[in-house]
Amino acid sequence: MDFSLPQNGVVVFGFDSAWTDNPKAPGAICAITFDAMGHAGFLEPRLTSFPEALRFIESVRNDYAVSLVALDQPTIVPNLSGSRPVDQVAESLVSFVGGGVQPANRGKVGMFCDNAPIWNFISSLHAVQSPHEARKATNGHFLIEVFPALALPSLDERFARRLGAPKYNPSNRGRFRLEDWRAVVQVVSQLCDDLDLLDLVAWVETLGFKETPRKSDQDKLDAILCALVGLLWRAGSPEAMAMLGDLSFGYMVTPTSASTRPRLEDAARRHSLAMT
């Protein structure tokens, strides 16, 4: 993948939210920063609730001309039941590699009902949801939806094979594989190295040394993945990125590859979904 760097005066937040904002199972948030000269920095992942994430974002973003929040949770959910068209398209790839997609609908109490914490977070964030505008903006505050499980198959060919999805969730003890954990850490570390995010490389590599990673470690790793997808949306090759869906019925921003793009394009056609 080709990169267009640096991103002068830009901060990209990666937020792996907890969806229901359960205090016993928090999400994680981090930030990749570029100062006015384009020098990269990194605010390491921390466990967080929605209110804490909002305070973190507000405490950081005003120092940058462009701020982009890449959130791993559906941000537009108009349907009362079932799943969004974009969920079905994402599932075409995620299920092929052996993963799953959580259907998003307003009937899911605590996740997407009227009182779910995500809506207050988005309202209080005051960010623009316009992925294509966020991609080229030289100022402004933006929000995009991302999905690490959809991104990973496009970041490494091993994960794009049938049933090749890495089993790296430590809380799922029956399926977790330490070699998969280390593989994901290596892929993330290599991408950070390719992007010259040297402080981030050093931090990510410490995760690979863990013999018994915890769910909180995975949350932090996924927060970094979210931030990297957000950065790739701005700095990566347009041919290797895509927006699936639209701002009316739901969307996701994701990397693509020679292996994954045809499958996503075919599913998008079958579901009459835009892929731009």
N, C-alpha and C positions, 0 to 999 in steps of 0.2 A: 504494500500500500504506500502510495506517495503522500507526503505531508507538506502542508503549507504553514510553516512556522517562522518567526514567533507570533504569538498572539499578544501584542502590546496592550497593556492596561485591561487585561481580561482575567476574570476568576470563574472557574467552573466548579460547581458544587456537585458532588455525588451523594445522593440520599437514598439509602436502602431503608425505606420506612417499615414500621411494624404493622401497618394497615389498620389494626384495631387499637393501637396505642396502649398495649398492655404493659404496665410498669414492670412486670416480671420478664417481659420479652421485648426489650427496646430495639429500635432500629439503630442505624449507624450513619454518620455523615462525615464527609471530608471535603477538602477543597484543593484544587490545583490552581496556582496563581501565576500570573505573568505581570511584572511591573511595567512601568512606562517604557523601559528599554527592552522589554521582551525577555528579561531574565526569569527563569522558572522557579517557583517555590511550591511548598507543599504543607498543608495543615492536616496533620495525620488524623485518621478516623477516630471518632469518639462515639460511644453509645449514646442514644438520644431518644427523647420523645418528640412528638410534633412541636409542642411549644418551645422546647429547648433547641430544636433544629431551626425554628424560625428566628430565635434570638441569635443563634450562631450566624445565620445568613445575614441578618441585619447588621451584626457587629463587624462583618467583613466586607460586604459588597460595596459600601459607599466609597471605598478607596480605589475602586476600579471603574473604568468607563463602561465596560460590559460585564454583566453577571448573568450566568446561565445555571439554572438548577436542573440537573438531570435526575429525575425521580423514578424509582422502581415501584410504581403503583399507578393503576389507571387514573387518569386525570379528567377524562370526559366519559361519563357513563349515563346515557339517556335512557337505556332500555330497562324496563321493569323486571324482566326475567331473561333467562337464557344467557347468551353471551354476545359480545359485540362482534361485528364482522372481522375486526382486526384480530381479536382473540382466535378466531377460527383460522385465519391465515397464519398467524404465528404458530398455532398448534400443528399445522401441516409439516413444519420443520421440527418443532420441539418434540412432538410425539414420535417422529421418524427416528430421531437420535436417542429416544428412550426417556424423555422427560415429560412434564405435564404443564398445562396452562390452567391457571385458576380463572374460571369464567367470571366476568364482572357484570353485575346487574344491581339495580337499586333495591332488589329484594333481599340482599345480603345485609342483615342487621349488623351494625357496628363497623362494617367495611364500606358500604356505599349507600346506606339509607340516608335520609335527610339529615340525621344527626351524627353521621359518621365524622370522625375527626379530620378526614382528608379535605372536606369541603371548607371547614373553617381555616385550615392551613392555607389552602389555595386562595381563599378570599383575603386573608391577612397578608399573604405574600406580595400581593399587588404586582405580580409578574405577568408579562404578555405571553400567551400561548400562541405562538406563530413560528413553528420550526424553521421555515424557510427565511423568514425575517431574521431570526436569531442566528442563522448561519452566516449572514453577511454583515450583521450590525456592527457599527463602530461605537455605539452607545446604547444603553437601555438595559432592562432587567427582564429576563426571559425564563420560561419553564417549559421543559419537554418531558415526555414520558419515554422511558427506556426499559429494557428487560434483559438482564444479564444472561438468562438461560437461552434467549434468542440470539444474543450477540456471540456467545462462546463458540458455536459451530462455525461461524465465519472468521473467527480469530485463529483457529487451528484446525487443520484438516482431520486430525484424529477425532475431534468432537463432532465432525460433520458426517461420519459414517453411520450406517444403521445401528442403532443401540449404542452409539459411541459417546453419548452424553456423559460427562464426568460425574461420578457420585461423590460429591465433596461436601455434603451437608452432615456435619458431625452429630446432629441431633437424630438423624435417621441411622441408628446404629446397625440395623440389619443390612443396609445397602452401602454405607460409607466405606470408601476405600482410600487408604492413606496415599497410595500411588496416584490416585486421581486428584487428591488435594494438592499434592506436590506438582502435578502436571498443570493445574490451573494457576498455581503460584508462578510457575515457570513461564507460562504464556503471558501472564500479566506483567511479570518482571521484564520479559523481552520487549513487550510493547512499550513499556515505560522507557527502556533503554533506547529503543528506536526513536522515541520522541524527545530524547535528551532530558528526561526527568530524573536526574541522577539521585536526588534526595529520595524520591519515591522508590526508585529501584532498591536502594539500601533498606528502606523500611519493609517493602514487600518481601524481600529475600529472607527477612527474619521469620516470616510466617512459614516458610518452607522447612525451617529447622524444628518446628513443633512436632513432637511425636504423637501427642494427643490434642489436636486442635479442638477448640470449643465452638459452639454455635455463635458466640459473640465474635470469634475470629472470622468465621465465614461472613457474618454481617459486615464486618469491616472490609473484608476482601471484596464483597459485592458493592459496597459503597465506592471503592476505588474503581471497580469495573464501570459503575454508573458514570463516574466523573470522566473516565477515559472515553466512553461512548459519546458523552457530551463534547469532549475536546475533539474527537474524531469527526463529529458532525460539523464542527467549524474548520478544522485543520486538515482533515483527511481528503482523499481523492473523492470527488462527487460520484464517480462510477462505483466506488466501494462502499457507499452509504445509501440508505433509502428511508423515506418516510412512508409507512404503510398506513392507509386510512386517511381520515380527514378530521376537521375540527367540529363536525356536527355529530358524528357517530362514534368517534374514538380513533386513536392513532397510536403508533409507536415509531420511534426513531431507532435504527439499527444498522450495524455494519452488514455487508453482504460479501460473498466471495463467489468464485467461479462454480463452486459446488452448491452453495446455498441459494444463490440468486434465482436460478431457473425454477427451483421448487417453490420459492415464494412468489415468483411471477405467475406460475401456473395456478397456485391457490388464489392469488389476487384476482385473476381472470374469472375463476369459477365462482368467486363470491362477489364479483363486480366491485372490487375494492381498488381504489387508487393506489398506485405505487410510484412515488416520485422521488 
